[in-house]
Amino acid sequence: MKTRMKHYLLIDCSYVFFQFVIMGTFDLLTNHAYDFWEYVTNSLGIIGISIIFYFSAEMYKKYKQQKS
């Protein structure tokens, strides 16, 4: 696994954790029912989008190397 991919996943996991902590605390304070599945789908979507961006950037780099 490359270091850049590890950095992306680390950033994603920290974002997901802080989102859980901040939104969970906010919902406890405001007495709103926290929709757990909405949180899960948001987190998976964020991680999936960043993985797609990573692989598209890698493929673009390979394309530029072949072209030059």
C-alpha positions as CSV (number, residue, x, y, z in Angstrom):
1,M,0.0,0.0,0.0
2,K,1.4,3.4,-0.9
3,T,1.8,6.1,1.6
4,R,-0.5,8.5,-0.2
5,M,-3.3,5.9,0.0
6,K,-2.6,5.5,3.7
7,H,-2.8,9.2,4.2
8,Y,-6.2,9.4,2.4
9,L,-7.6,6.6,4.5
10,L,-6.3,8.2,7.7
11,I,-7.9,11.5,6.9
12,D,-11.2,9.7,6.0
13,C,-11.2,7.7,9.2
14,S,-10.5,10.7,11.4
15,Y,-13.2,12.7,9.6
16,V,-15.7,9.9,10.1
17,F,-14.7,9.6,13.8
18,F,-15.1,13.4,14.4
19,Q,-18.3,13.4,12.5
20,F,-19.6,10.7,14.8
21,V,-18.4,12.4,18.0
22,I,-19.6,15.9,17.0
23,M,-23.0,14.9,15.5
24,G,-23.6,12.4,18.3
25,T,-22.9,15.1,21.0
26,F,-25.1,17.6,19.1
27,D,-27.9,15.2,18.9
28,L,-27.7,14.3,22.5
29,L,-27.8,18.0,23.4
30,T,-30.8,18.7,21.2
31,N,-32.6,15.5,22.0
32,H,-32.9,14.6,18.3
33,A,-33.0,10.9,17.3
34,Y,-29.7,10.2,15.6
35,D,-30.1,8.3,12.4
36,F,-27.2,5.8,12.6
37,W,-27.7,4.4,9.1
38,E,-27.5,7.9,7.6
39,Y,-24.2,8.4,9.3
40,V,-23.0,5.0,8.0
41,T,-23.9,5.8,4.4
42,N,-22.4,9.3,4.6
43,S,-19.1,7.8,5.9
44,L,-19.0,5.0,3.3
45,G,-19.7,7.6,0.6
46,I,-16.9,9.9,1.8
47,I,-14.4,7.0,1.9
48,G,-15.6,5.7,-1.5
49,I,-15.3,9.1,-3.2
50,S,-11.7,9.6,-1.9
51,I,-10.7,6.2,-3.1
52,I,-12.1,6.9,-6.5
53,F,-10.2,10.2,-6.6
54,Y,-7.0,8.5,-5.6
55,F,-7.2,5.9,-8.3
56,S,-8.2,8.4,-11.0
57,A,-5.2,10.5,-10.0
58,E,-2.9,7.5,-10.2
59,M,-4.3,6.5,-13.6
60,Y,-3.8,10.1,-14.9
61,K,-0.2,10.0,-13.7
62,K,0.4,6.8,-15.6
63,Y,-1.3,8.3,-18.7
64,K,1.0,11.3,-18.6
65,Q,4.1,9.2,-18.2
66,Q,3.1,7.1,-21.2
67,K,2.4,10.2,-23.3
68,S,5.8,11.8,-22.6
